[in-house]
């Protein structure tokens, strides 16, 4: 069907640069066109947002921000973003044009892929997602429709960032119940909590891997809500449930990626890719299941399939490997070597005896092979979680890594009888068997939940609270109950609940009964240092503000708040206002000036002036005040002839020690 005839954008030019040639695809959020870049003379794909989304400025801004992030992501398996723009209400992305088809188209054509082809397809997809995860980006909508396959077989992942931009817009899509991403590939945490991280992309990749192997999705239903509900409540079945000959390591790749609890999945696509490449590298060539529709066994919900010895030796584990029981029938009906009884020559009974011996040896050898193969598939390919409870985090990390597992330290500590800071427990617990590269969650101890209550009677409340916090009690669980107690200093602990020596639950907390408050003493009129010492010895906190005063000497307390006689709790604050002395103004320095000029300067500044002349001097050699002084302060000037310092002139006997008041 021609999608271009009625599309008004076809034949137009956006941003005076991108000529829209034809429409090639449409979706719930955008329409994709083939366009020609008139500036660089190249074909590209133009993704134009739907008008309903483009009208939301918050969405547009988020979309632009995401486009910038994706444009920085340079990887051969990622569809590149060249440009972003807006023209006449059309918000668009200019992207790499990938001629070819989608992975969905390939699945429709082939039905399903062989294990080797499925692994080879998943590897570049995971490489693209891994590069994004390393850059701090999450795809959020991994599905076959977003995987493009070029004409020469290269795989590219598209639509990075688009789901997130819509998810966070003010359109309220998630608030009104619309699940971003295709329901068949949504991780349980996206459905339950609306959150997504790298492990959500891993889950979707595991679902897609399942679909490549089996040709169908693991969860189906009448509505997207019904499908989403199954992701939350039901495990993804093993592909071998429908493909009995599937190698168990391929089976495990799907199972591990689709764990409902994200803690048990690979932490990112790069880690999952490493496992895929490891399995691909050791996958025997003859394990490839035929492509095309599934055999009739796939139609049943609980198929029954037998596993022959050649299958098991070659790598087939059969259905239900987690709880499988291996039965080897050593009787003639259970082992057929391809020959009937008449095919053995009768030499008087010896041949039949030798034949029995050979069959016995053969059966025993087969049993050993089956036992060895069974051990490998059910035990040998797994690693045991080491015992690290009680060890330091550094030692535990080394032991877990040595075992071929991934050390995952959980941020929040837990109650434990182990010493605080050491390993309290692991998930899975010690001895559990995991695939190489699986995560082991390590929880550190914050000590036991219950501790022996110390004897705090007679202590200052501030010290008592500090002791309890040192024992691991949350300050918010510690309550004070003030009471009047004759003869007990204010702020002193009278009793505790639980009592001293009893078991105290660190979650339930402690109630401390204390003598009611601390009575604030009077410190007004005291020197600041003395007042501070008095208050701090009572466990009070002192804050100081300064204020000028004409009546109170510098450094002396003018007022206090709360006033004396008030009661405050331990550690309560008392504010002291301290005098800086009378308010003052700057005194001009008139030394060396003639008396007349000096008097003018000082009087203009607001001071009174007294002049003392020696030998009729008219040049100021000293002044009685410097710095700052209150207005109208009298300042005495001493003047000598020519400003000469005559030293001590007292008692010189010439009768002319004081001159007149000339200003000359």
Secondary structure, DSSP 8 states (H G I E B T S, - for coil): ---STT-TTTT-EETTTEEEEEEEEE-SSEEEEEEEETTTTEEEEEEEE-HHHHT-HHHHHHHHHHHHHHHT---TTB--EEEEEEETTEEEEEE----EEEHHHHHHHHSS--HHHHHHHHHHHHHHHHHHHHTT------SGGGEEEETTS-EEE--TTHHHHHHTSTT-TTTTT--SS-GGG--HHHHHTS---HHHHHHHHHHHHHHHHHSS-S---SSHHHHHHHHHHS----GGGT-TTSBHHHHHHHHHHT-SSGGGS-SSHHHHHHHHHHHHHH--GGG----SS--GGGGSSS------HHHHHHTB--S-TTS-------SGGG---S--GGGS--SSSHHHHHHHHHHHHHHHHHHHHHHHHHHIIIIITEEE----TTSBHHHHHHHHHHTT-EEEE-SS-B--SS-TTBEEEEES-TT-EEETT-EEEEEEB---SEEE----TTSBHHHHHHHHHHTT--GGGEEEEEE--TTS-TTBEEEEES-TTSEEETTT-EEEEEES-EE----TTSBHHHHHHHHHTTT-EEEEEEE--SSS-TTBEEEEES-TT-EE-TT-EEEEEEE--S--EE----TTSBHHHHHHHHHHTT-EEEEEEETT--EEEEES--SEE-TT-EEEEEEEGGG------TT--SS-SS------
